[in-house]
Amino acid sequence: MKIRRLNRGYRARRVLAGAAVGASALVASPAPALAGFFTCTAAEVAVWVGSRIHVRCNPGDGAINFFALSVGNPDTSHVLSLATTAVAARRPFVILYDPNDLSGAAIGCLTSNCRLIQAVFLNRD
């Protein structure tokens, strides 16, 4: 009976230690990106072969009126399909993007007026 109590106490300490390590890992991890939702009335959808796809919104979200995605991204064809559907149906769609992410410059997305697409939404209404 005494051995059983020791095991239970040991298990409780291990759980408590694991929770403390997990909490410190959360505190030490970088803050999540500040993503923004923007309702885009697409004026143009383009494919830059070997580089990117982009959508030009009119009007843009301030100075940002291009939203792009690398052709190397496995979801590029899905985003392209949804964007061309929105243009053909003349329907606005929603783009999720991080206004502070300037990494799109690597694929030709200018830092002055373009941001990378994180997600797209097309609503029926």
Backbone atoms as SQL, in Angstrom:
CREATE TABLE atoms (id INTEGER PRIMARY KEY, chain TEXT, resi INTEGER, resn TEXT, atom TEXT, x REAL, y REAL, z REAL);
INSERT INTO atoms VALUES
  (1, 'A', 1, 'MET', 'N', 0.815, -1.189, 0.000),
  (2, 'A', 1, 'MET', 'CA', 0.000, 0.000, 0.000),
  (3, 'A', 1, 'MET', 'C', 0.865, 1.261, 0.000),
  (4, 'A', 2, 'LYS', 'N', 1.958, 1.226, 0.717),
  (5, 'A', 2, 'LYS', 'CA', 2.838, 2.375, 0.783),
  (6, 'A', 2, 'LYS', 'C', 3.488, 2.628, -0.584),
  (7, 'A', 3, 'ILE', 'N', 3.828, 1.593, -1.314),
  (8, 'A', 3, 'ILE', 'CA', 4.434, 1.726, -2.645),
  (9, 'A', 3, 'ILE', 'C', 3.450, 2.384, -3.600),
  (10, 'A', 4, 'ARG', 'N', 2.211, 2.021, -3.514),
  (11, 'A', 4, 'ARG', 'CA', 1.195, 2.605, -4.383),
  (12, 'A', 4, 'ARG', 'C', 1.078, 4.118, -4.165),
  (13, 'A', 5, 'ARG', 'N', 1.127, 4.570, -2.931),
  (14, 'A', 5, 'ARG', 'CA', 1.061, 5.991, -2.633),
  (15, 'A', 5, 'ARG', 'C', 2.284, 6.716, -3.179),
  (16, 'A', 6, 'LEU', 'N', 3.452, 6.107, -3.086),
  (17, 'A', 6, 'LEU', 'CA', 4.658, 6.715, -3.627),
  (18, 'A', 6, 'LEU', 'C', 4.529, 6.895, -5.141),
  (19, 'A', 7, 'ASN', 'N', 3.999, 5.893, -5.831),
  (20, 'A', 7, 'ASN', 'CA', 3.832, 5.992, -7.280),
  (21, 'A', 7, 'ASN', 'C', 2.862, 7.109, -7.643),
  (22, 'A', 8, 'ARG', 'N', 1.768, 7.224, -6.908),
  (23, 'A', 8, 'ARG', 'CA', 0.800, 8.272, -7.180),
  (24, 'A', 8, 'ARG', 'C', 1.410, 9.650, -6.983),
  (25, 'A', 9, 'GLY', 'N', 2.187, 9.815, -5.944),
  (26, 'A', 9, 'GLY', 'CA', 2.846, 11.089, -5.684),
  (27, 'A', 9, 'GLY', 'C', 3.871, 11.407, -6.764),
  (28, 'A', 10, 'TYR', 'N', 4.580, 10.396, -7.215),
  (29, 'A', 10, 'TYR', 'CA', 5.576, 10.581, -8.269),
  (30, 'A', 10, 'TYR', 'C', 4.891, 11.000, -9.576),
  (31, 'A', 11, 'ARG', 'N', 3.791, 10.341, -9.893),
  (32, 'A', 11, 'ARG', 'CA', 3.033, 10.688, -11.096),
  (33, 'A', 11, 'ARG', 'C', 2.523, 12.123, -11.043),
  (34, 'A', 12, 'ALA', 'N', 2.031, 12.544, -9.897),
  (35, 'A', 12, 'ALA', 'CA', 1.523, 13.911, -9.750),
  (36, 'A', 12, 'ALA', 'C', 2.643, 14.930, -9.947),
  (37, 'A', 13, 'ARG', 'N', 3.835, 14.635, -9.427),
  (38, 'A', 13, 'ARG', 'CA', 4.966, 15.546, -9.622),
  (39, 'A', 13, 'ARG', 'C', 5.377, 15.610, -11.079),
  (40, 'A', 14, 'ARG', 'N', 5.318, 14.475, -11.785),
  (41, 'A', 14, 'ARG', 'CA', 5.671, 14.466, -13.205),
  (42, 'A', 14, 'ARG', 'C', 4.678, 15.296, -14.014),
  (43, 'A', 15, 'VAL', 'N', 3.397, 15.183, -13.707),
  (44, 'A', 15, 'VAL', 'CA', 2.378, 15.970, -14.393),
  (45, 'A', 15, 'VAL', 'C', 2.581, 17.449, -14.122),
  (46, 'A', 16, 'LEU', 'N', 2.861, 17.801, -12.874),
  (47, 'A', 16, 'LEU', 'CA', 3.088, 19.188, -12.508),
  (48, 'A', 16, 'LEU', 'C', 4.332, 19.737, -13.207),
  (49, 'A', 17, 'ALA', 'N', 5.389, 18.947, -13.276),
  (50, 'A', 17, 'ALA', 'CA', 6.613, 19.379, -13.962),
  (51, 'A', 17, 'ALA', 'C', 6.355, 19.562, -15.457),
  (52, 'A', 18, 'GLY', 'N', 5.596, 18.647, -16.040),
  (53, 'A', 18, 'GLY', 'CA', 5.251, 18.762, -17.462),
  (54, 'A', 18, 'GLY', 'C', 4.436, 20.013, -17.737),
  (55, 'A', 19, 'ALA', 'N', 3.513, 20.338, -16.856),
  (56, 'A', 19, 'ALA', 'CA', 2.699, 21.543, -17.030),
  (57, 'A', 19, 'ALA', 'C', 3.566, 22.793, -16.922),
  (58, 'A', 20, 'ALA', 'N', 4.518, 22.794, -15.996),
  (59, 'A', 20, 'ALA', 'CA', 5.404, 23.952, -15.848),
  (60, 'A', 20, 'ALA', 'C', 6.274, 24.132, -17.085),
  (61, 'A', 21, 'VAL', 'N', 6.807, 23.046, -17.615),
  (62, 'A', 21, 'VAL', 'CA', 7.630, 23.124, -18.833),
  (63, 'A', 21, 'VAL', 'C', 6.781, 23.603, -20.005),
  (64, 'A', 22, 'GLY', 'N', 5.573, 23.085, -20.129),
  (65, 'A', 22, 'GLY', 'CA', 4.678, 23.507, -21.211),
  (66, 'A', 22, 'GLY', 'C', 4.328, 24.983, -21.123),
  (67, 'A', 23, 'ALA', 'N', 4.066, 25.466, -19.934),
  (68, 'A', 23, 'ALA', 'CA', 3.728, 26.877, -19.757),
  (69, 'A', 23, 'ALA', 'C', 4.917, 27.767, -20.093),
  (70, 'A', 24, 'SER', 'N', 6.114, 27.349, -19.701),
  (71, 'A', 24, 'SER', 'CA', 7.286, 28.164, -20.022),
  (72, 'A', 24, 'SER', 'C', 7.564, 28.141, -21.515),
  (73, 'A', 25, 'ALA', 'N', 7.256, 27.048, -22.195),
  (74, 'A', 25, 'ALA', 'CA', 7.432, 26.994, -23.646),
  (75, 'A', 25, 'ALA', 'C', 6.465, 27.948, -24.339),
  (76, 'A', 26, 'LEU', 'N', 5.248, 28.061, -23.817),
  (77, 'A', 26, 'LEU', 'CA', 4.285, 28.996, -24.399),
  (78, 'A', 26, 'LEU', 'C', 4.724, 30.432, -24.217),
  (79, 'A', 27, 'VAL', 'N', 5.275, 30.750, -23.072),
  (80, 'A', 27, 'VAL', 'CA', 5.736, 32.102, -22.811),
  (81, 'A', 27, 'VAL', 'C', 6.925, 32.435, -23.704),
  (82, 'A', 28, 'ALA', 'N', 7.793, 31.460, -23.967),
  (83, 'A', 28, 'ALA', 'CA', 8.999, 31.694, -24.751),
  (84, 'A', 28, 'ALA', 'C', 8.735, 31.681, -26.255),
  (85, 'A', 29, 'SER', 'N', 7.590, 31.163, -26.692),
  (86, 'A', 29, 'SER', 'CA', 7.317, 31.086, -28.123),
  (87, 'A', 29, 'SER', 'C', 6.972, 32.467, -28.666),
  (88, 'A', 30, 'PRO', 'N', 7.250, 32.702, -29.967),
  (89, 'A', 30, 'PRO', 'CA', 6.953, 34.008, -30.542),
  (90, 'A', 30, 'PRO', 'C', 5.454, 34.273, -30.583),
  (91, 'A', 31, 'ALA', 'N', 5.100, 35.521, -30.577),
  (92, 'A', 31, 'ALA', 'CA', 3.690, 35.913, -30.629),
  (93, 'A', 31, 'ALA', 'C', 3.101, 35.555, -31.983),
  (94, 'A', 32, 'PRO', 'N', 1.828, 35.181, -32.045),
  (95, 'A', 32, 'PRO', 'CA', 1.218, 34.868, -33.324),
  (96, 'A', 32, 'PRO', 'C', 1.143, 36.097, -34.221),
  (97, 'A', 33, 'ALA', 'N', 1.140, 35.842, -35.506),
  (98, 'A', 33, 'ALA', 'CA', 1.074, 36.934, -36.477),
  (99, 'A', 33, 'ALA', 'C', -0.260, 37.660, -36.356),
  (100, 'A', 34, 'LEU', 'N', -0.218, 38.947, -36.588),
  (101, 'A', 34, 'LEU', 'CA', -1.438, 39.743, -36.575),
  (102, 'A', 34, 'LEU', 'C', -2.080, 39.650, -37.946),
  (103, 'A', 35, 'ALA', 'N', -3.038, 38.798, -38.077),
  (104, 'A', 35, 'ALA', 'CA', -3.688, 38.593, -39.366),
  (105, 'A', 35, 'ALA', 'C', -4.864, 39.541, -39.499),
  (106, 'A', 36, 'GLY', 'N', -5.121, 39.936, -40.749),
  (107, 'A', 36, 'GLY', 'CA', -6.237, 40.822, -41.018),
  (108, 'A', 36, 'GLY', 'C', -7.135, 40.240, -42.092),
  (109, 'A', 37, 'PHE', 'N', -8.429, 40.433, -41.938),
  (110, 'A', 37, 'PHE', 'CA', -9.395, 40.012, -42.947),
  (111, 'A', 37, 'PHE', 'C', -9.714, 41.217, -43.820),
  (112, 'A', 38, 'PHE', 'N', -9.722, 41.019, -45.116),
  (113, 'A', 38, 'PHE', 'CA', -10.028, 42.091, -46.043),
  (114, 'A', 38, 'PHE', 'C', -11.002, 41.582, -47.094),
  (115, 'A', 39, 'THR', 'N', -12.100, 42.294, -47.287),
  (116, 'A', 39, 'THR', 'CA', -13.059, 41.931, -48.328),
  (117, 'A', 39, 'THR', 'C', -12.605, 42.574, -49.626),
  (118, 'A', 40, 'CYS', 'N', -12.276, 41.725, -50.575),
  (119, 'A', 40, 'CYS', 'CA', -11.670, 42.156, -51.832),
  (120, 'A', 40, 'CYS', 'C', -12.663, 42.075, -52.980),
  (121, 'A', 41, 'THR', 'N', -12.759, 43.157, -53.732),
  (122, 'A', 41, 'THR', 'CA', -13.451, 43.131, -55.013),
  (123, 'A', 41, 'THR', 'C', -12.340, 42.988, -56.046),
  (124, 'A', 42, 'ALA', 'N', -12.174, 41.782, -56.550),
  (125, 'A', 42, 'ALA', 'CA', -11.030, 41.472, -57.416),
  (126, 'A', 42, 'ALA', 'C', -11.184, 42.129, -58.787),
  (127, 'A', 43, 'ALA', 'N', -10.161, 42.872, -59.164),
  (128, 'A', 43, 'ALA', 'CA', -10.124, 43.502, -60.475),
  (129, 'A', 43, 'ALA', 'C', -9.263, 42.692, -61.436),
  (130, 'A', 44, 'GLU', 'N', -8.429, 41.814, -60.894),
  (131, 'A', 44, 'GLU', 'CA', -7.499, 41.059, -61.723),
  (132, 'A', 44, 'GLU', 'C', -7.001, 39.848, -60.969),
  (133, 'A', 45, 'VAL', 'N', -6.867, 38.741, -61.674),
  (134, 'A', 45, 'VAL', 'CA', -6.217, 37.541, -61.153),
  (135, 'A', 45, 'VAL', 'C', -5.153, 37.172, -62.171),
  (136, 'A', 46, 'ALA', 'N', -3.930, 36.942, -61.719),
  (137, 'A', 46, 'ALA', 'CA', -2.839, 36.668, -62.652),
  (138, 'A', 46, 'ALA', 'C', -1.986, 35.509, -62.156),
  (139, 'A', 47, 'VAL', 'N', -1.364, 34.828, -63.124),
  (140, 'A', 47, 'VAL', 'CA', -0.407, 33.774, -62.831),
  (141, 'A', 47, 'VAL', 'C', 0.930, 34.200, -63.417),
  (142, 'A', 48, 'TRP', 'N', 1.922, 34.326, -62.575),
  (143, 'A', 48, 'TRP', 'CA', 3.285, 34.598, -63.002),
  (144, 'A', 48, 'TRP', 'C', 3.989, 33.249, -62.991),
  (145, 'A', 49, 'VAL', 'N', 4.120, 32.648, -64.162),
  (146, 'A', 49, 'VAL', 'CA', 4.624, 31.276, -64.303),
  (147, 'A', 49, 'VAL', 'C', 5.966, 31.119, -63.594),
  (148, 'A', 50, 'GLY', 'N', 6.047, 30.089, -62.764),
  (149, 'A', 50, 'GLY', 'CA', 7.271, 29.791, -62.030),
  (150, 'A', 50, 'GLY', 'C', 7.496, 30.666, -60.816),
  (151, 'A', 51, 'SER', 'N', 6.576, 31.565, -60.529),
  (152, 'A', 51, 'SER', 'CA', 6.783, 32.506, -59.438),
  (153, 'A', 51, 'SER', 'C', 5.602, 32.545, -58.471),
  (154, 'A', 52, 'ARG', 'N', 4.471, 33.122, -58.933),
  (155, 'A', 52, 'ARG', 'CA', 3.355, 33.373, -58.016),
  (156, 'A', 52, 'ARG', 'C', 2.049, 33.538, -58.775),
  (157, 'A', 53, 'ILE', 'N', 0.967, 33.512, -58.006),
  (158, 'A', 53, 'ILE', 'CA', -0.321, 34.005, -58.487),
  (159, 'A', 53, 'ILE', 'C', -0.584, 35.264, -57.684),
  (160, 'A', 54, 'HIS', 'N', -1.342, 36.177, -58.253),
  (161, 'A', 54, 'HIS', 'CA', -1.739, 37.323, -57.451),
  (162, 'A', 54, 'HIS', 'C', -3.139, 37.777, -57.820),
  (163, 'A', 55, 'VAL', 'N', -3.733, 38.465, -56.860),
  (164, 'A', 55, 'VAL', 'CA', -5.058, 39.051, -57.013),
  (165, 'A', 55, 'VAL', 'C', -4.897, 40.543, -56.759),
  (166, 'A', 56, 'ARG', 'N', -5.438, 41.354, -57.661),
  (167, 'A', 56, 'ARG', 'CA', -5.446, 42.807, -57.441),
  (168, 'A', 56, 'ARG', 'C', -6.849, 43.213, -57.043),
  (169, 'A', 57, 'CYS', 'N', -6.956, 43.849, -55.904),
  (170, 'A', 57, 'CYS', 'CA', -8.249, 44.292, -55.385),
  (171, 'A', 57, 'CYS', 'C', -8.427, 45.770, -55.684),
  (172, 'A', 58, 'ASN', 'N', -9.663, 46.126, -56.023),
  (173, 'A', 58, 'ASN', 'CA', -9.977, 47.513, -56.296),
  (174, 'A', 58, 'ASN', 'C', -11.284, 47.857, -55.589),
  (175, 'A', 59, 'PRO', 'N', -11.267, 48.602, -54.511),
  (176, 'A', 59, 'PRO', 'CA', -10.114, 49.259, -53.899),
  (177, 'A', 59, 'PRO', 'C', -9.323, 48.282, -53.042),
  (178, 'A', 60, 'GLY', 'N', -8.099, 48.670, -52.713),
  (179, 'A', 60, 'GLY', 'CA', -7.253, 47.855, -51.856),
  (180, 'A', 60, 'GLY', 'C', -7.477, 48.174, -50.393),
  (181, 'A', 61, 'ASP', 'N', -6.691, 47.536, -49.566),
  (182, 'A', 61, 'ASP', 'CA', -6.727, 47.775, -48.124),
  (183, 'A', 61, 'ASP', 'C', -5.648, 48.813, -47.820),
  (184, 'A', 62, 'GLY', 'N', -5.984, 50.070, -48.006),
  (185, 'A', 62, 'GLY', 'CA', -4.993, 51.135, -47.905),
  (186, 'A', 62, 'GLY', 'C', -4.058, 51.043, -49.096),
  (187, 'A', 63, 'ALA', 'N', -2.775, 50.998, -48.826),
  (188, 'A', 63, 'ALA', 'CA', -1.776, 50.896, -49.901),
  (189, 'A', 63, 'ALA', 'C', -1.662, 49.478, -50.451),
  (190, 'A', 64, 'ILE', 'N', -2.200, 48.515, -49.733),
  (191, 'A', 64, 'ILE', 'CA', -2.093, 47.109, -50.158),
  (192, 'A', 64, 'ILE', 'C', -3.251, 46.784, -51.090),
  (193, 'A', 65, 'ASN', 'N', -2.934, 46.559, -52.376),
  (194, 'A', 65, 'ASN', 'CA', -3.996, 46.167, -53.301),
  (195, 'A', 65, 'ASN', 'C', -3.664, 44.889, -54.064),
  (196, 'A', 66, 'PHE', 'N', -2.485, 44.304, -53.837),
  (197, 'A', 66, 'PHE', 'CA', -2.135, 43.014, -54.418),
  (198, 'A', 66, 'PHE', 'C', -1.960, 41.995, -53.299),
  (199, 'A', 67, 'PHE', 'N', -2.446, 40.800, -53.538),
  (200, 'A', 67, 'PHE', 'CA', -2.297, 39.687, -52.607),
  (201, 'A', 67, 'PHE', 'C', -1.785, 38.511, -53.417),
  (202, 'A', 68, 'ALA', 'N', -0.737, 37.859, -52.927),
  (203, 'A', 68, 'ALA', 'CA', -0.057, 36.849, -53.733),
  (204, 'A', 68, 'ALA', 'C', 0.155, 35.553, -52.960),
  (205, 'A', 69, 'LEU', 'N', 0.464, 34.495, -53.736),
  (206, 'A', 69, 'LEU', 'CA', 0.786, 33.183, -53.180),
  (207, 'A', 69, 'LEU', 'C', 1.772, 32.512, -54.120),
  (208, 'A', 70, 'SER', 'N', 2.784, 31.888, -53.578),
  (209, 'A', 70, 'SER', 'CA', 3.812, 31.221, -54.375),
  (210, 'A', 70, 'SER', 'C', 3.218, 30.040, -55.147),
  (211, 'A', 71, 'VAL', 'N', 3.695, 29.833, -56.380),
  (212, 'A', 71, 'VAL', 'CA', 3.218, 28.677, -57.148),
  (213, 'A', 71, 'VAL', 'C', 3.730, 27.377, -56.534),
  (214, 'A', 72, 'GLY', 'N', 4.722, 27.467, -55.658),
  (215, 'A', 72, 'GLY', 'CA', 5.216, 26.287, -54.961),
  (216, 'A', 72, 'GLY', 'C', 4.329, 25.846, -53.810),
  (217, 'A', 73, 'ASN', 'N', 3.382, 26.666, -53.419),
  (218, 'A', 73, 'ASN', 'CA', 2.459, 26.328, -52.340),
  (219, 'A', 73, 'ASN', 'C', 1.471, 25.283, -52.848),
  (220, 'A', 74, 'PRO', 'N', 1.248, 24.205, -52.097),
  (221, 'A', 74, 'PRO', 'CA', 0.331, 23.151, -52.563),
  (222, 'A', 74, 'PRO', 'C', -1.126, 23.609, -52.712),
  (223, 'A', 75, 'ASP', 'N', -1.504, 24.725, -52.109),
  (224, 'A', 75, 'ASP', 'CA', -2.881, 25.209, -52.190),
  (225, 'A', 75, 'ASP', 'C', -3.088, 26.279, -53.251),
  (226, 'A', 76, 'THR', 'N', -2.070, 26.562, -54.040),
  (227, 'A', 76, 'THR', 'CA', -2.160, 27.627, -55.031),
  (228, 'A', 76, 'THR', 'C', -3.297, 27.407, -56.019),
  (229, 'A', 77, 'SER', 'N', -3.466, 26.183, -56.497),
  (230, 'A', 77, 'SER', 'CA', -4.532, 25.926, -57.476),
  (231, 'A', 77, 'SER', 'C', -5.912, 26.163, -56.875),
  (232, 'A', 78, 'HIS', 'N', -6.073, 25.864, -55.604),
  (233, 'A', 78, 'HIS', 'CA', -7.368, 26.089, -54.941),
  (234, 'A', 78, 'HIS', 'C', -7.651, 27.583, -54.797),
  (235, 'A', 79, 'VAL', 'N', -6.628, 28.334, -54.406),
  (236, 'A', 79, 'VAL', 'CA', -6.789, 29.784, -54.258),
  (237, 'A', 79, 'VAL', 'C', -7.075, 30.406, -55.614),
  (238, 'A', 80, 'LEU', 'N', -6.353, 29.964, -56.646),
  (239, 'A', 80, 'LEU', 'CA', -6.569, 30.478, -57.996),
  (240, 'A', 80, 'LEU', 'C', -7.988, 30.186, -58.480),
  (241, 'A', 81, 'SER', 'N', -8.466, 28.990, -58.224),
  (242, 'A', 81, 'SER', 'CA', -9.825, 28.619, -58.619),
  (243, 'A', 81, 'SER', 'C', -10.868, 29.490, -57.925),
  (244, 'A', 82, 'LEU', 'N', -10.694, 29.693, -56.638),
  (245, 'A', 82, 'LEU', 'CA', -11.650, 30.511, -55.895),
  (246, 'A', 82, 'LEU', 'C', -11.594, 31.971, -56.352),
  (247, 'A', 83, 'ALA', 'N', -10.395, 32.489, -56.598),
  (248, 'A', 83, 'ALA', 'CA', -10.258, 33.881, -57.024),
  (249, 'A', 83, 'ALA', 'C', -10.862, 34.097, -58.411),
  (250, 'A', 84, 'THR', 'N', -10.621, 33.175, -59.345),
  (251, 'A', 84, 'THR', 'CA', -11.197, 33.332, -60.681),
  (252, 'A', 84, 'THR', 'C', -12.714, 33.179, -60.647),
  (253, 'A', 85, 'THR', 'N', -13.220, 32.338, -59.767),
  (254, 'A', 85, 'THR', 'CA', -14.668, 32.212, -59.598),
  (255, 'A', 85, 'THR', 'C', -15.250, 33.530, -59.093),
  (256, 'A', 86, 'ALA', 'N', -14.585, 34.157, -58.144),
  (257, 'A', 86, 'ALA', 'CA', -15.061, 35.439, -57.606),
  (258, 'A', 86, 'ALA', 'C', -15.059, 36.508, -58.692),
  (259, 'A', 87, 'VAL', 'N', -14.024, 36.529, -59.526),
  (260, 'A', 87, 'VAL', 'CA', -13.965, 37.517, -60.607),
  (261, 'A', 87, 'VAL', 'C', -15.075, 37.258, -61.616),
  (262, 'A', 88, 'ALA', 'N', -15.243, 35.989, -62.031),
  (263, 'A', 88, 'ALA', 'CA', -16.261, 35.647, -63.028),
  (264, 'A', 88, 'ALA', 'C', -17.670, 35.940, -62.520),
  (265, 'A', 89, 'ALA', 'N', -17.908, 35.687, -61.241),
  (266, 'A', 89, 'ALA', 'CA', -19.233, 35.921, -60.658),
  (267, 'A', 89, 'ALA', 'C', -19.409, 37.362, -60.186),
  (268, 'A', 90, 'ARG', 'N', -18.346, 38.157, -60.292),
  (269, 'A', 90, 'ARG', 'CA', -18.356, 39.542, -59.830),
  (270, 'A', 90, 'ARG', 'C', -18.799, 39.638, -58.374),
  (271, 'A', 91, 'ARG', 'N', -18.211, 38.761, -57.587),
  (272, 'A', 91, 'ARG', 'CA', -18.524, 38.701, -56.154),
  (273, 'A', 91, 'ARG', 'C', -17.284, 39.026, -55.341),
  (274, 'A', 92, 'PRO', 'N', -17.418, 39.778, -54.282),
  (275, 'A', 92, 'PRO', 'CA', -16.268, 39.998, -53.405),
  (276, 'A', 92, 'PRO', 'C', -15.945, 38.727, -52.629),
  (277, 'A', 93, 'PHE', 'N', -14.707, 38.584, -52.268),
  (278, 'A', 93, 'PHE', 'CA', -14.319, 37.475, -51.410),
  (279, 'A', 93, 'PHE', 'C', -13.361, 38.002, -50.350),
  (280, 'A', 94, 'VAL', 'N', -13.158, 37.209, -49.315),
  (281, 'A', 94, 'VAL', 'CA', -12.385, 37.648, -48.159),
  (282, 'A', 94, 'VAL', 'C', -10.996, 37.021, -48.207),
  (283, 'A', 95, 'ILE', 'N', -9.989, 37.852, -47.970),
  (284, 'A', 95, 'ILE', 'CA', -8.603, 37.401, -47.924),
  (285, 'A', 95, 'ILE', 'C', -8.081, 37.605, -46.508),
  (286, 'A', 96, 'LEU', 'N', -7.452, 36.579, -45.975),
  (287, 'A', 96, 'LEU', 'CA', -6.781, 36.670, -44.678),
  (288, 'A', 96, 'LEU', 'C', -5.295, 36.849, -44.963),
  (289, 'A', 97, 'TYR', 'N', -4.694, 37.886, -44.381),
  (290, 'A', 97, 'TYR', 'CA', -3.274, 38.144, -44.599),
  (291, 'A', 97, 'TYR', 'C', -2.667, 38.827, -43.389),
  (292, 'A', 98, 'ASP', 'N', -1.348, 38.781, -43.297),
  (293, 'A', 98, 'ASP', 'CA', -0.616, 39.446, -42.228),
  (294, 'A', 98, 'ASP', 'C', -0.010, 40.725, -42.797),
  (295, 'A', 99, 'PRO', 'N', -0.480, 41.890, -42.370),
  (296, 'A', 99, 'PRO', 'CA', 0.034, 43.138, -42.928),
  (297, 'A', 99, 'PRO', 'C', 1.517, 43.381, -42.625),
  (298, 'A', 100, 'ASN', 'N', 2.058, 42.696, -41.631),
  (299, 'A', 100, 'ASN', 'CA', 3.459, 42.881, -41.260),
  (300, 'A', 100, 'ASN', 'C', 4.401, 41.877, -41.925),
  (301, 'A', 101, 'ASP', 'N', 3.865, 40.919, -42.662),
  (302, 'A', 101, 'ASP', 'CA', 4.687, 39.900, -43.314),
  (303, 'A', 101, 'ASP', 'C', 5.180, 40.425, -44.665),
  (304, 'A', 102, 'LEU', 'N', 6.463, 40.681, -44.771),
  (305, 'A', 102, 'LEU', 'CA', 7.061, 41.192, -46.000),
  (306, 'A', 102, 'LEU', 'C', 7.841, 40.113, -46.745),
  (307, 'A', 103, 'SER', 'N', 7.664, 38.854, -46.359),
  (308, 'A', 103, 'SER', 'CA', 8.433, 37.768, -46.971),
  (309, 'A', 103, 'SER', 'C', 8.025, 37.477, -48.411),
  (310, 'A', 104, 'GLY', 'N', 6.927, 38.052, -48.872),
  (311, 'A', 104, 'GLY', 'CA', 6.494, 37.848, -50.248),
  (312, 'A', 104, 'GLY', 'C', 7.436, 38.450, -51.275),
  (313, 'A', 105, 'ALA', 'N', 8.338, 39.304, -50.845),
  (314, 'A', 105, 'ALA', 'CA', 9.314, 39.901, -51.763),
  (315, 'A', 105, 'ALA', 'C', 10.137, 38.823, -52.461),
  (316, 'A', 106, 'ALA', 'N', 10.309, 37.689, -51.823),
  (317, 'A', 106, 'ALA', 'CA', 11.084, 36.586, -52.409),
  (318, 'A', 106, 'ALA', 'C', 10.420, 36.013, -53.668),
  (319, 'A', 107, 'ILE', 'N', 9.110, 36.212, -53.810),
  (320, 'A', 107, 'ILE', 'CA', 8.408, 35.698, -54.999),
  (321, 'A', 107, 'ILE', 'C', 7.923, 36.824, -55.909),
  (322, 'A', 108, 'GLY', 'N', 8.378, 38.044, -55.655),
  (323, 'A', 108, 'GLY', 'CA', 8.010, 39.172, -56.506),
  (324, 'A', 108, 'GLY', 'C', 6.837, 39.979, -56.014),
  (325, 'A', 109, 'CYS', 'N', 6.403, 39.741, -54.812),
  (326, 'A', 109, 'CYS', 'CA', 5.308, 40.496, -54.187),
  (327, 'A', 109, 'CYS', 'C', 5.938, 41.722, -53.530),
  (328, 'A', 110, 'LEU', 'N', 5.737, 42.900, -54.129),
  (329, 'A', 110, 'LEU', 'CA', 6.390, 44.110, -53.637),
  (330, 'A', 110, 'LEU', 'C', 5.963, 44.441, -52.213),
  (331, 'A', 111, 'THR', 'N', 6.899, 44.858, -51.403),
  (332, 'A', 111, 'THR', 'CA', 6.586, 45.168, -50.008),
  (333, 'A', 111, 'THR', 'C', 5.762, 46.441, -49.863),
  (334, 'A', 112, 'SER', 'N', 5.719, 47.260, -50.905),
  (335, 'A', 112, 'SER', 'CA', 4.965, 48.513, -50.826),
  (336, 'A', 112, 'SER', 'C', 3.467, 48.337, -51.046),
  (337, 'A', 113, 'ASN', 'N', 3.066, 47.304, -51.816),
  (338, 'A', 113, 'ASN', 'CA', 1.639, 47.186, -52.132),
  (339, 'A', 113, 'ASN', 'C', 1.127, 45.754, -52.220),
  (340, 'A', 114, 'CYS', 'N', 1.863, 44.793, -51.690),
  (341, 'A', 114, 'CYS', 'CA', 1.477, 43.381, -51.828),
  (342, 'A', 114, 'CYS', 'C', 1.757, 42.621, -50.535),
  (343, 'A', 115, 'ARG', 'N', 0.884, 41.677, -50.209),
  (344, 'A', 115, 'ARG', 'CA', 1.081, 40.798, -49.057),
  (345, 'A', 115, 'ARG', 'C', 0.710, 39.373, -49.451),
  (346, 'A', 116, 'LEU', 'N', 1.241, 38.413, -48.693),
  (347, 'A', 116, 'LEU', 'CA', 0.973, 36.999, -48.956),
  (348, 'A', 116, 'LEU', 'C', -0.406, 36.593, -48.442),
  (349, 'A', 117, 'ILE', 'N', -1.065, 35.753, -49.210),
  (350, 'A', 117, 'ILE', 'CA', -2.382, 35.224, -48.834),
  (351, 'A', 117, 'ILE', 'C', -2.188, 34.095, -47.831),
  (352, 'A', 118, 'GLN', 'N', -2.931, 34.154, -46.733),
  (353, 'A', 118, 'GLN', 'CA', -2.935, 33.070, -45.751),
  (354, 'A', 118, 'GLN', 'C', -4.174, 32.198, -45.916),
  (355, 'A', 119, 'ALA', 'N', -5.281, 32.793, -46.338),
  (356, 'A', 119, 'ALA', 'CA', -6.526, 32.055, -46.548),
  (357, 'A', 119, 'ALA', 'C', -7.461, 32.916, -47.386),
  (358, 'A', 120, 'VAL', 'N', -8.400, 32.272, -48.060),
  (359, 'A', 120, 'VAL', 'CA', -9.432, 32.985, -48.827),
  (360, 'A', 120, 'VAL', 'C', -10.788, 32.367, -48.532),
  (361, 'A', 121, 'PHE', 'N', -11.826, 33.197, -48.596),
  (362, 'A', 121, 'PHE', 'CA', -13.185, 32.770, -48.311),
  (363, 'A', 121, 'PHE', 'C', -14.104, 33.358, -49.367),
  (364, 'A', 122, 'LEU', 'N', -15.018, 32.577, -49.857),
  (365, 'A', 122, 'LEU', 'CA', -16.037, 33.071, -50.768),
  (366, 'A', 122, 'LEU', 'C', -17.382, 32.672, -50.212),
  (367, 'A', 123, 'ASN', 'N', -18.199, 33.667, -49.875),
  (368, 'A', 123, 'ASN', 'CA', -19.510, 33.412, -49.291),
  (369, 'A', 123, 'ASN', 'C', -20.585, 33.420, -50.373),
  (370, 'A', 124, 'ARG', 'N', -21.662, 32.715, -50.140),
  (371, 'A', 124, 'ARG', 'CA', -22.772, 32.673, -51.077),
  (372, 'A', 124, 'ARG', 'C', -23.500, 34.005, -51.108),
  (373, 'A', 125, 'ASP', 'N', -23.643, 34.644, -49.964),
  (374, 'A', 125, 'ASP', 'CA', -24.363, 35.936, -49.896),
  (375, 'A', 125, 'ASP', 'C', -23.418, 37.083, -50.017);
